[in-house]
Amino acid sequence: MSNETLFFVCGIALAVCAVVVSFIGLRVKSFPGKAGPFVALAFAVLICATATFAVLHAKDEDKAKAAELTKADEEAEKEESSPVEEESKEAPAEKEGPAPKPKASATGPGGTLQLAASETALAFDKTSLASKPGKVTIDFDNPAALEHNVAIEQNGKEIAVSETLAKGKTSVSADLAPGTYTYLCTVPGHAEAGMEGVLTVR
């Protein structure tokens, strides 16, 4: 039997004994009489057993929850890595189809964009940026004591990334063709917390 089943069995037995003893005590004036020590011992055993199996059942539940959390973390890691695997699987199919269109040119005036991190929260001061195609530079100011950086990505592929620093300024540059890109902080957990935005080049 599991600790949970034994806990419920002991609990039910304790409740039944309490009801029976109360019923007999109301019907028989001399009860428990000489049987008093045995009745007390029976209750003590049932109470101890119930408490023991309650503690063991609680420990089993903690272990089960820990196992569930571990499994959830593993599934989350698999989901994070799956986009890369899907892209690699789809690559051969693209070769079999029509020839891909030539990529847009990254020539143009480009531009310099200003971006800053919040001093108190995991956030950038802008959730969108726009620039002309060409060499695009993001000047990044981090006034916080927590380290941040800024990277430029497209379709999950990193194009360029700045240095990671706290209470300082840095920049990142890349030759970008017209399209939609993502800028984000690559410090683990920061982008998920909101440190990302959309960079439109047109």
C-alpha positions in Angstrom: 0.0 0.0 0.0 1.1 3.6 -0.6 1.6 6.0 2.2 -1.5 7.9 1.0 -3.7 4.8 1.3 -2.3 3.9 4.7 -2.9 7.5 5.9 -6.6 7.4 4.8 -7.0 3.9 6.3 -5.6 5.0 9.7 -7.7 8.2 9.6 -10.9 6.4 8.9 -10.1 3.8 11.6 -9.5 6.6 14.1 -12.8 8.2 13.2 -14.7 5.0 13.5 -13.2 4.1 16.8 -14.0 7.6 18.2 -17.7 7.2 17.1 -17.9 3.6 18.5 -16.3 4.6 21.8 -18.6 7.6 22.1 -21.7 5.5 21.3 -20.7 2.8 23.9 -19.9 5.5 26.5 -23.3 7.0 26.1 -25.1 3.6 26.4 -22.9 2.0 29.1 -22.3 4.1 32.2 -19.5 1.9 33.5 -17.6 2.2 30.2 -14.6 2.2 29.8 -13.9 0.9 33.3 -11.0 -1.6 33.4 -10.8 -1.3 29.6 -9.8 2.3 29.8 -6.0 1.7 29.4 -6.6 -0.5 26.4 -8.9 2.1 24.8 -6.4 4.9 25.4 -3.6 2.7 24.0 -5.7 1.9 20.9 -6.3 5.6 20.3 -2.6 6.5 20.9 -1.5 3.9 18.3 -4.1 5.1 15.7 -3.1 8.7 16.3 0.6 8.0 15.9 0.1 5.9 12.8 -2.1 8.5 11.2 0.4 11.3 12.0 3.3 9.2 10.7 1.6 8.3 7.4 0.5 11.9 7.0 4.1 13.1 7.1 5.3 10.3 4.7 2.4 11.2 2.3 3.4 14.9 2.4 7.0 13.9 1.6 5.8 11.7 -1.3 3.8 14.7 -2.7 6.9 17.0 -2.4 8.9 14.4 -4.4 6.2 14.1 -7.0 6.0 17.9 -7.4 9.8 18.1 -7.7 9.7 15.5 -10.4 7.0 17.4 -12.3 9.0 20.6 -12.2 12.1 18.8 -13.5 10.0 17.3 -16.3 8.5 20.7 -17.1 12.0 22.3 -17.3 13.2 19.6 -19.6 10.2 20.1 -21.9 10.7 23.8 -21.9 14.4 23.3 -23.0 13.3 21.0 -25.8 10.7 23.5 -27.0 13.4 26.2 -27.0 15.7 24.1 -29.1 12.9 22.8 -31.5 12.8 25.8 -33.8 16.4 25.3 -34.8 15.7 21.6 -35.5 12.6 22.4 -37.5 14.5 24.9 -39.7 17.2 22.3 -40.4 14.6 19.7 -41.3 12.8 22.1 -43.7 15.9 23.1 -45.5 16.0 20.2 -47.9 12.3 20.8 -48.9 13.2 24.4 -49.8 15.9 23.1 -52.2 13.4 20.9 -54.0 11.0 23.8 -54.6 11.4 26.8 -56.9 14.7 28.7 -56.7 14.7 31.2 -53.8 14.3 34.9 -54.6 17.4 36.9 -54.4 17.9 38.6 -51.0 17.3 42.3 -50.8 20.3 44.5 -50.9 21.7 46.0 -47.7 22.9 49.1 -49.5 21.6 52.4 -48.3 22.2 55.2 -45.9 21.5 53.1 -42.8 21.2 55.1 -39.6 22.1 55.4 -35.9 19.3 54.6 -33.4 19.2 55.4 -29.7 18.2 52.8 -27.2 18.4 52.7 -23.4 17.6 50.1 -20.6 15.4 50.9 -17.7 17.2 51.6 -14.5 14.7 49.7 -12.3 13.1 47.1 -14.6 13.9 44.5 -17.2 12.8 46.6 -20.1 14.1 48.9 -22.9 12.8 52.4 -23.2 11.5 51.6 -26.7 9.6 48.6 -28.1 10.2 49.5 -31.7 12.9 51.1 -33.9 13.0 52.0 -37.6 15.9 52.7 -40.0 16.9 52.9 -43.6 18.7 49.9 -45.1 22.5 49.8 -44.9 24.7 50.0 -41.9 22.4 50.3 -38.9 23.9 51.2 -35.5 22.1 51.0 -32.2 23.7 53.2 -29.5 22.8 51.5 -26.2 22.8 53.2 -22.8 22.5 51.0 -19.7 22.2 53.1 -16.5 21.3 50.1 -14.3 23.6 48.2 -12.0 22.4 44.9 -13.7 24.3 43.9 -16.8 22.6 44.1 -20.2 23.4 44.1 -23.9 21.6 44.5 -27.2 21.6 42.0 -30.1 20.1 42.1 -33.5 18.4 38.9 -34.7 16.2 37.8 -37.6 14.1 34.6 -37.6 15.9 33.5 -34.4 19.4 33.9 -36.0 21.8 36.3 -34.3 23.3 38.9 -36.7 25.3 41.1 -34.3 25.5 41.7 -30.5 27.1 44.3 -28.3 29.2 43.8 -25.3 27.5 43.1 -22.0 27.9 45.8 -19.4 26.4 47.6 -16.4 26.2 51.4 -15.9 27.7 52.2 -19.3 27.3 52.8 -23.0 28.0 50.6 -26.0 26.8 50.0 -29.5 26.1 47.3 -32.1 26.2 47.7 -35.9 25.1 45.5 -38.8 24.5 45.8 -42.5 20.7 45.3 -42.8 18.6 44.8 -45.9 14.9 45.9 -45.8 12.9 43.7 -43.5 11.8 43.1 -40.0 14.3 42.3 -37.2 14.3 41.8 -33.5 16.5 43.6 -31.0 16.9 42.1 -27.6 19.0 41.5 -24.5 20.7 38.1 -24.6 21.3 37.8 -20.9 19.4 34.7 -19.9 15.8 35.5 -18.9 15.9 39.2 -19.9 14.3 38.9 -23.3 11.6 36.7 -21.8 10.9 39.3 -19.2 10.3 42.0 -21.9 13.7 43.2 -23.0 13.1 43.0 -26.7 11.5 45.0 -29.6 11.0 45.1 -33.3 13.4 46.8 -35.7 11.9 47.7 -39.1 14.3 48.4 -42.0 12.7 50.0 -45.0 
